[in-house]
Amino acid sequence: MDDTQTGASFPQLVERSDLALLAGIVCMARKRTPSLGRLMQDPTVLYAFGYHANGVNTAPWAGKQIADMIARGDDGAGRVPQICRGLAPRFELPGQRLVYLRSAYQYYRLKDALL
């Protein structure tokens, strides 16, 4: 691991060489926040996606919210933040999503470097 801040917070991870294996497929949604809810067309279908490479910490929270929605028979209003409720808008030119993702990574890498 070459992240000094993470190493200071989690010294037991400093010698780990397999941390890159924690990274999975990145889902970048257009609204740039996770999406949780029920499909309006079929309320028996629930969804949770769009963690933007933060699934290790966000997926368990989202799973709990989905479980609560099932148990209570509701849409999570009052428990799930409004910004996370509902589907993200579709991308313009969806075939270019990989280009959007790469562009976003470059933008935020540059923004971090300038801060």
PyMOL commands that place a pseudoatom at each C-alpha (Angstrom):
pseudoatom trace, name=CA, resn=MET, resi=1, chain=A, elem=C, hetatm=0, pos=[0.000, 0.000, 0.000]
pseudoatom trace, name=CA, resn=ASP, resi=2, chain=A, elem=C, hetatm=0, pos=[1.350, 3.421, -0.894]
pseudoatom trace, name=CA, resn=ASP, resi=3, chain=A, elem=C, hetatm=0, pos=[-1.416, 5.539, 0.638]
pseudoatom trace, name=CA, resn=THR, resi=4, chain=A, elem=C, hetatm=0, pos=[0.199, 7.265, 3.631]
pseudoatom trace, name=CA, resn=GLN, resi=5, chain=A, elem=C, hetatm=0, pos=[-3.084, 8.496, 5.116]
pseudoatom trace, name=CA, resn=THR, resi=6, chain=A, elem=C, hetatm=0, pos=[-4.695, 5.053, 4.947]
pseudoatom trace, name=CA, resn=GLY, resi=7, chain=A, elem=C, hetatm=0, pos=[-1.534, 3.482, 6.361]
pseudoatom trace, name=CA, resn=ALA, resi=8, chain=A, elem=C, hetatm=0, pos=[-1.633, 5.877, 9.304]
pseudoatom trace, name=CA, resn=SER, resi=9, chain=A, elem=C, hetatm=0, pos=[-5.266, 5.012, 10.006]
pseudoatom trace, name=CA, resn=PHE, resi=10, chain=A, elem=C, hetatm=0, pos=[-4.949, 1.277, 9.359]
pseudoatom trace, name=CA, resn=PRO, resi=11, chain=A, elem=C, hetatm=0, pos=[-1.341, 0.220, 10.032]
pseudoatom trace, name=CA, resn=GLN, resi=12, chain=A, elem=C, hetatm=0, pos=[-2.275, -3.476, 9.744]
pseudoatom trace, name=CA, resn=LEU, resi=13, chain=A, elem=C, hetatm=0, pos=[-2.917, -2.901, 6.017]
pseudoatom trace, name=CA, resn=VAL, resi=14, chain=A, elem=C, hetatm=0, pos=[0.456, -1.348, 5.195]
pseudoatom trace, name=CA, resn=GLU, resi=15, chain=A, elem=C, hetatm=0, pos=[2.119, -4.632, 4.259]
pseudoatom trace, name=CA, resn=ARG, resi=16, chain=A, elem=C, hetatm=0, pos=[-0.864, -5.963, 2.277]
pseudoatom trace, name=CA, resn=SER, resi=17, chain=A, elem=C, hetatm=0, pos=[-0.199, -6.314, -1.432]
pseudoatom trace, name=CA, resn=ASP, resi=18, chain=A, elem=C, hetatm=0, pos=[-3.616, -7.690, -2.342]
pseudoatom trace, name=CA, resn=LEU, resi=19, chain=A, elem=C, hetatm=0, pos=[-5.737, -4.631, -1.548]
pseudoatom trace, name=CA, resn=ALA, resi=20, chain=A, elem=C, hetatm=0, pos=[-6.292, -3.941, -5.237]
pseudoatom trace, name=CA, resn=LEU, resi=21, chain=A, elem=C, hetatm=0, pos=[-8.350, -7.118, -5.280]
pseudoatom trace, name=CA, resn=LEU, resi=22, chain=A, elem=C, hetatm=0, pos=[-11.011, -5.269, -3.284]
pseudoatom trace, name=CA, resn=ALA, resi=23, chain=A, elem=C, hetatm=0, pos=[-11.735, -3.103, -6.303]
pseudoatom trace, name=CA, resn=GLY, resi=24, chain=A, elem=C, hetatm=0, pos=[-14.550, -4.334, -8.478]
pseudoatom trace, name=CA, resn=ILE, resi=25, chain=A, elem=C, hetatm=0, pos=[-16.627, -3.019, -11.316]
pseudoatom trace, name=CA, resn=VAL, resi=26, chain=A, elem=C, hetatm=0, pos=[-17.363, 0.676, -10.942]
pseudoatom trace, name=CA, resn=CYS, resi=27, chain=A, elem=C, hetatm=0, pos=[-20.923, 1.811, -11.577]
pseudoatom trace, name=CA, resn=MET, resi=28, chain=A, elem=C, hetatm=0, pos=[-21.031, 5.521, -12.276]
pseudoatom trace, name=CA, resn=ALA, resi=29, chain=A, elem=C, hetatm=0, pos=[-24.634, 6.712, -12.300]
pseudoatom trace, name=CA, resn=ARG, resi=30, chain=A, elem=C, hetatm=0, pos=[-25.555, 9.985, -13.905]
pseudoatom trace, name=CA, resn=LYS, resi=31, chain=A, elem=C, hetatm=0, pos=[-26.724, 11.537, -10.634]
pseudoatom trace, name=CA, resn=ARG, resi=32, chain=A, elem=C, hetatm=0, pos=[-23.398, 10.512, -9.005]
pseudoatom trace, name=CA, resn=THR, resi=33, chain=A, elem=C, hetatm=0, pos=[-25.085, 9.082, -5.904]
pseudoatom trace, name=CA, resn=PRO, resi=34, chain=A, elem=C, hetatm=0, pos=[-26.347, 5.593, -5.112]
pseudoatom trace, name=CA, resn=SER, resi=35, chain=A, elem=C, hetatm=0, pos=[-29.871, 4.772, -6.308]
pseudoatom trace, name=CA, resn=LEU, resi=36, chain=A, elem=C, hetatm=0, pos=[-32.236, 2.799, -4.073]
pseudoatom trace, name=CA, resn=GLY, resi=37, chain=A, elem=C, hetatm=0, pos=[-35.905, 2.129, -4.444]
pseudoatom trace, name=CA, resn=ARG, resi=38, chain=A, elem=C, hetatm=0, pos=[-38.767, 0.229, -6.035]
pseudoatom trace, name=CA, resn=LEU, resi=39, chain=A, elem=C, hetatm=0, pos=[-39.546, 0.239, -9.736]
pseudoatom trace, name=CA, resn=MET, resi=40, chain=A, elem=C, hetatm=0, pos=[-42.656, 2.282, -10.391]
pseudoatom trace, name=CA, resn=GLN, resi=41, chain=A, elem=C, hetatm=0, pos=[-43.652, -0.128, -13.180]
pseudoatom trace, name=CA, resn=ASP, resi=42, chain=A, elem=C, hetatm=0, pos=[-43.348, -3.153, -10.856]
pseudoatom trace, name=CA, resn=PRO, resi=43, chain=A, elem=C, hetatm=0, pos=[-43.129, -2.409, -7.116]
pseudoatom trace, name=CA, resn=THR, resi=44, chain=A, elem=C, hetatm=0, pos=[-42.082, -6.016, -6.434]
pseudoatom trace, name=CA, resn=VAL, resi=45, chain=A, elem=C, hetatm=0, pos=[-38.691, -5.163, -7.978]
pseudoatom trace, name=CA, resn=LEU, resi=46, chain=A, elem=C, hetatm=0, pos=[-36.271, -3.322, -5.686]
pseudoatom trace, name=CA, resn=TYR, resi=47, chain=A, elem=C, hetatm=0, pos=[-32.866, -1.985, -6.712]
pseudoatom trace, name=CA, resn=ALA, resi=48, chain=A, elem=C, hetatm=0, pos=[-29.669, -0.617, -5.201]
pseudoatom trace, name=CA, resn=PHE, resi=49, chain=A, elem=C, hetatm=0, pos=[-26.766, 0.411, -7.429]
pseudoatom trace, name=CA, resn=GLY, resi=50, chain=A, elem=C, hetatm=0, pos=[-24.404, 3.238, -8.306]
pseudoatom trace, name=CA, resn=TYR, resi=51, chain=A, elem=C, hetatm=0, pos=[-21.911, 3.060, -5.453]
pseudoatom trace, name=CA, resn=HIS, resi=52, chain=A, elem=C, hetatm=0, pos=[-19.130, 4.682, -7.523]
pseudoatom trace, name=CA, resn=ALA, resi=53, chain=A, elem=C, hetatm=0, pos=[-16.390, 2.329, -6.286]
pseudoatom trace, name=CA, resn=ASN, resi=54, chain=A, elem=C, hetatm=0, pos=[-17.575, 2.714, -2.696]
pseudoatom trace, name=CA, resn=GLY, resi=55, chain=A, elem=C, hetatm=0, pos=[-19.473, -0.564, -2.596]
pseudoatom trace, name=CA, resn=VAL, resi=56, chain=A, elem=C, hetatm=0, pos=[-17.446, -2.074, 0.240]
pseudoatom trace, name=CA, resn=ASN, resi=57, chain=A, elem=C, hetatm=0, pos=[-18.975, 0.393, 2.664]
pseudoatom trace, name=CA, resn=THR, resi=58, chain=A, elem=C, hetatm=0, pos=[-22.162, 1.402, 0.826]
pseudoatom trace, name=CA, resn=ALA, resi=59, chain=A, elem=C, hetatm=0, pos=[-23.562, -1.979, -0.261]
pseudoatom trace, name=CA, resn=PRO, resi=60, chain=A, elem=C, hetatm=0, pos=[-24.191, -3.249, 3.306]
pseudoatom trace, name=CA, resn=TRP, resi=61, chain=A, elem=C, hetatm=0, pos=[-26.029, -0.004, 4.133]
pseudoatom trace, name=CA, resn=ALA, resi=62, chain=A, elem=C, hetatm=0, pos=[-28.034, -0.236, 0.899]
pseudoatom trace, name=CA, resn=GLY, resi=63, chain=A, elem=C, hetatm=0, pos=[-28.848, -3.888, 1.603]
pseudoatom trace, name=CA, resn=LYS, resi=64, chain=A, elem=C, hetatm=0, pos=[-30.213, -2.915, 5.012]
pseudoatom trace, name=CA, resn=GLN, resi=65, chain=A, elem=C, hetatm=0, pos=[-32.363, -0.209, 3.431]
pseudoatom trace, name=CA, resn=ILE, resi=66, chain=A, elem=C, hetatm=0, pos=[-33.719, -2.632, 0.825]
pseudoatom trace, name=CA, resn=ALA, resi=67, chain=A, elem=C, hetatm=0, pos=[-34.449, -5.215, 3.553]
pseudoatom trace, name=CA, resn=ASP, resi=68, chain=A, elem=C, hetatm=0, pos=[-36.318, -2.540, 5.536]
pseudoatom trace, name=CA, resn=MET, resi=69, chain=A, elem=C, hetatm=0, pos=[-38.320, -1.579, 2.436]
pseudoatom trace, name=CA, resn=ILE, resi=70, chain=A, elem=C, hetatm=0, pos=[-39.324, -5.219, 1.954]
pseudoatom trace, name=CA, resn=ALA, resi=71, chain=A, elem=C, hetatm=0, pos=[-40.219, -5.707, 5.617]
pseudoatom trace, name=CA, resn=ARG, resi=72, chain=A, elem=C, hetatm=0, pos=[-42.205, -2.456, 5.854]
pseudoatom trace, name=CA, resn=GLY, resi=73, chain=A, elem=C, hetatm=0, pos=[-43.653, -2.514, 2.351]
pseudoatom trace, name=CA, resn=ASP, resi=74, chain=A, elem=C, hetatm=0, pos=[-42.639, 1.082, 1.682]
pseudoatom trace, name=CA, resn=ASP, resi=75, chain=A, elem=C, hetatm=0, pos=[-40.177, 3.087, -0.438]
pseudoatom trace, name=CA, resn=GLY, resi=76, chain=A, elem=C, hetatm=0, pos=[-37.767, 4.040, 2.341]
pseudoatom trace, name=CA, resn=ALA, resi=77, chain=A, elem=C, hetatm=0, pos=[-39.000, 7.634, 2.653]
pseudoatom trace, name=CA, resn=GLY, resi=78, chain=A, elem=C, hetatm=0, pos=[-37.728, 9.025, 5.938]
pseudoatom trace, name=CA, resn=ARG, resi=79, chain=A, elem=C, hetatm=0, pos=[-34.891, 6.472, 6.168]
pseudoatom trace, name=CA, resn=VAL, resi=80, chain=A, elem=C, hetatm=0, pos=[-33.176, 6.697, 2.788]
pseudoatom trace, name=CA, resn=PRO, resi=81, chain=A, elem=C, hetatm=0, pos=[-31.876, 10.191, 1.988]
pseudoatom trace, name=CA, resn=GLN, resi=82, chain=A, elem=C, hetatm=0, pos=[-33.862, 11.849, -0.804]
pseudoatom trace, name=CA, resn=ILE, resi=83, chain=A, elem=C, hetatm=0, pos=[-30.727, 12.184, -2.936]
pseudoatom trace, name=CA, resn=CYS, resi=84, chain=A, elem=C, hetatm=0, pos=[-30.383, 8.372, -2.994]
pseudoatom trace, name=CA, resn=ARG, resi=85, chain=A, elem=C, hetatm=0, pos=[-34.024, 7.555, -3.691]
pseudoatom trace, name=CA, resn=GLY, resi=86, chain=A, elem=C, hetatm=0, pos=[-35.141, 6.772, -7.211]
pseudoatom trace, name=CA, resn=LEU, resi=87, chain=A, elem=C, hetatm=0, pos=[-33.478, 5.815, -10.445]
pseudoatom trace, name=CA, resn=ALA, resi=88, chain=A, elem=C, hetatm=0, pos=[-30.718, 7.898, -11.954]
pseudoatom trace, name=CA, resn=PRO, resi=89, chain=A, elem=C, hetatm=0, pos=[-31.488, 9.557, -15.295]
pseudoatom trace, name=CA, resn=ARG, resi=90, chain=A, elem=C, hetatm=0, pos=[-30.236, 7.688, -18.336]
pseudoatom trace, name=CA, resn=PHE, resi=91, chain=A, elem=C, hetatm=0, pos=[-26.940, 8.737, -19.885]
pseudoatom trace, name=CA, resn=GLU, resi=92, chain=A, elem=C, hetatm=0, pos=[-26.983, 10.522, -23.189]
pseudoatom trace, name=CA, resn=LEU, resi=93, chain=A, elem=C, hetatm=0, pos=[-25.262, 8.198, -25.676]
pseudoatom trace, name=CA, resn=PRO, resi=94, chain=A, elem=C, hetatm=0, pos=[-25.162, 5.228, -23.270]
pseudoatom trace, name=CA, resn=GLY, resi=95, chain=A, elem=C, hetatm=0, pos=[-22.572, 3.441, -25.396]
pseudoatom trace, name=CA, resn=GLN, resi=96, chain=A, elem=C, hetatm=0, pos=[-20.076, 6.095, -24.295]
pseudoatom trace, name=CA, resn=ARG, resi=97, chain=A, elem=C, hetatm=0, pos=[-20.350, 5.363, -20.550]
pseudoatom trace, name=CA, resn=LEU, resi=98, chain=A, elem=C, hetatm=0, pos=[-16.758, 4.104, -20.379]
pseudoatom trace, name=CA, resn=VAL, resi=99, chain=A, elem=C, hetatm=0, pos=[-15.601, 7.391, -21.920]
pseudoatom trace, name=CA, resn=TYR, resi=100, chain=A, elem=C, hetatm=0, pos=[-17.653, 9.302, -19.309]
pseudoatom trace, name=CA, resn=LEU, resi=101, chain=A, elem=C, hetatm=0, pos=[-16.136, 7.224, -16.508]
pseudoatom trace, name=CA, resn=ARG, resi=102, chain=A, elem=C, hetatm=0, pos=[-12.577, 7.721, -17.721]
pseudoatom trace, name=CA, resn=SER, resi=103, chain=A, elem=C, hetatm=0, pos=[-13.210, 11.446, -18.140]
pseudoatom trace, name=CA, resn=ALA, resi=104, chain=A, elem=C, hetatm=0, pos=[-14.603, 11.662, -14.608]
pseudoatom trace, name=CA, resn=TYR, resi=105, chain=A, elem=C, hetatm=0, pos=[-11.541, 9.878, -13.206]
pseudoatom trace, name=CA, resn=GLN, resi=106, chain=A, elem=C, hetatm=0, pos=[-9.238, 12.297, -15.027]
pseudoatom trace, name=CA, resn=TYR, resi=107, chain=A, elem=C, hetatm=0, pos=[-11.227, 15.316, -13.858]
pseudoatom trace, name=CA, resn=TYR, resi=108, chain=A, elem=C, hetatm=0, pos=[-11.227, 14.274, -10.197]
pseudoatom trace, name=CA, resn=ARG, resi=109, chain=A, elem=C, hetatm=0, pos=[-7.560, 13.217, -10.317]
pseudoatom trace, name=CA, resn=LEU, resi=110, chain=A, elem=C, hetatm=0, pos=[-6.680, 16.697, -11.613]
pseudoatom trace, name=CA, resn=LYS, resi=111, chain=A, elem=C, hetatm=0, pos=[-8.975, 18.379, -9.093]
pseudoatom trace, name=CA, resn=ASP, resi=112, chain=A, elem=C, hetatm=0, pos=[-7.334, 16.413, -6.230]
pseudoatom trace, name=CA, resn=ALA, resi=113, chain=A, elem=C, hetatm=0, pos=[-3.871, 17.306, -7.487]
pseudoatom trace, name=CA, resn=LEU, resi=114, chain=A, elem=C, hetatm=0, pos=[-4.707, 21.012, -7.510]
pseudoatom trace, name=CA, resn=LEU, resi=115, chain=A, elem=C, hetatm=0, pos=[-6.120, 21.043, -3.973]
for i in range(1, 115): cmd.bond("trace and resi %d" % i, "trace and resi %d" % (i + 1))
show_as sticks, trace
zoom trace
